[in-house]
Amino acid sequence: MLDVEGFILVGGASRRMGSDKAQLMFGAQTGVERIASELKTHTERVRSVGARAEHSGAGFENVPDVFESWGALGGIHSALGASQAQWAIIVACDLPLVTSALFARLWQLTDSSFDAVVPIQADGRPQPLCAIYRRDPAFSESEKLIALDEHTPRALLKRIRTRWVEFREVADLPGAEHFFLNVNTPDDYELAKQIVARA
């Protein structure tokens, strides 16, 4: 196995969904279970992160939020602080269509020149919640940012050496057009279920 651990962020408020996103079912699995099965191709250790972890599905060890209600940067910080590997793949639970092949492609781009490998969606937006982080520098900078009352992962990525992965670099992978479908609303959920059912 690689020197990497997997973390699934489950602590979001789910306001637009109206129910716990970590509990959403896609066929016989929750989104968390789907993501975990893809991560386990690369690492034996996959843990959930965040306050909603008790609802995230059976069998997941949980990393509690160090800073509660701090948002995505807080989740990244908690995951990095818990990681025992040099690298951490960190994925939000509302990205249920990510795949092992995507993680493999991102992993191929890790090297000593970078502290994070972050894909860019087809619409040009970065996706820091489906990314690989080098533990020590990313954790250190996230601590400093939280002390400054910063909440956004993009601020972290500006302070560490980030390898931006253009969408064209992953576009050849099966299902690439759906990797970054963010399931935030009931309509998003229905679309994602349809995609899973067709697969």
N, C-alpha and C positions, 0 to 999 in steps of 0.2 A: 504494500500500500504506500501511497504518497505521504509526505510529511505535511499533512493538511487535515483539518477537522471541518466538519460541516455544522452550520448553525442556521436555524430557521426562526425568524423573528415572528412572534405571535402576539405581541403586546399592544397592537394598535387598537384604537377606540372603536373602529367599525361603525362610525356614525352614519355614513352614507348607505352602508349595507343594511343597517338596522338589526343585525344579528352578528354573532361572533364569526369572523371570516375563517378562523382556524378550524371551525366545525363544519364548514361547507363540504358537502359530499360531491364527488365526481365519480359516478359509478359506485363501486364497492369501497372506495377509499376517500378519506378526507384529502384536501389539498396538501395539508402537512405531510400526510403519509405518502402521497405521490412524490412530493419533492424529496422526502427522505429516501425513498427507494432509488431515485436517480443519483442522489449524493453518495449512497452506499456503494456505488460502483467504484468510487474513488477513495473512500475513507471508511474505516470501521466504526468511527465515532461520529454520531449525529445527535445534536441536542437542540431543544427548543429554547428560546430566549424570550422572557417577558411575563407580564402579570397574568396573562390568560393561559398560561401553560397547562394549568390543571384541566383545561378543556380541549387541549390540542391533540388528543388521541393517546391511546394506551401505549406504554412502553417507551416514552421519551423522557430521558433525564432532562430536568429543567435548570437553566441558568437564570436566576432572578435578576430583574433590573437593578443595577446599582443606584441609578438615579430614576426614580419612578416618574412616569408621565413626561419623560424627556424627549420622546419621539424617536425617530430613526437613528439619530446620532447616538442617543443613549443606548439603543439596542446594539449597535455596532460596538460601542465601548464595552458593554457588558460581555459580549461574545469574545472580543479580543482579550479581555482580562481573564476569561476562563480558559482560553485555548492553551493546550499543552503542546501544540504543534507550531512550527514556524509560520505556517500559513493558515488562513481561515477562509472557507467559502461561506459567505453570508447571503442568505436569500430570504426575502419577505414571503410570508405565507400566502399573500394574495397574488403570487406569480406561479400558479399551479401547472403551467404548461412548459416550464423549463425542462431541459433534458440532460441526461448524462453526457451526450455528445457536445452540448454547449459547454458544460463544465470542463470537458476534456480540451476543447479548443481554447478556452480561457487559460487553462493550466499550462498549455503549450507556450503561452506568451509570458509566463512568469520567469524572471531571472533576477540576478543581483542588481540590475539597473533600476528596478521598480519596487515600490512599496504597495502598489495596488494595481490590479488589472480590472478595468471597468468598461463594460460594453456600452455602446451608444445605440439607441433604438433607431428604427427606420425613420422616425419623425425628427431625428437629430437631438433628442434629449438623452442625457446620460442616465444610466440605470445603476446607481450605487448600491441598490438593494438586491442585486444579483451579480456579485463581484467577489474577487479574491483579494484579501488583504494580508500583507506581511505583519505579523503580530506586533513586534516591539515598536517599530516607528509609528505605525498607525494607532496603537494604543496610547503611546506617549502624547501624540498630537491631539488625539480625541480628548484626553484628560485636560490638556491646556485649553482647548476650545470650550469645553463644558464649564471650566472655571471662569471663562469670559462670557458665560450665558449664551453660548452659541448652540443652536439646535439642528442645524442642517448638515447632512453628509457632504454636500458640495463644498462647504467650507473646509472640511477635512481634506478633500481631494485636491484642494488648492495648495495645501501645506505639505503634502507628501508627494513623492515621485510617482505619478500616475501614468500608467500605460492605457491610453484611451483606445478602445477597440471599435473601429468603425463597423457599422452594420454589415457592410459588404464583406467583412472578414469572417462573418458567421452565416451569411445569407445562403450559402450552399448547403447548410445542414438541414436535415428533414425537420419540418415543423417550425423553421426559423421565423416565419411570418407571425407566429403566435407566441413566441418565447416571452414577450414582454407585455402580453395582455394582462393588464392590471385589474383584478377582480375587486372593484370597489363598490359597485352598485348592483342591485338585483338584475338589471339589464346585462351588465358585464357577466354576471354569474350564469345567466341563461345562455349567453353566447359561448362561454367556456364549456359548459356542459354539452352543448351541441358539437363543439369541436372534439371533445373527448369521445363522444358517442360515435363520431364518424371515423375515428382513428382505428 
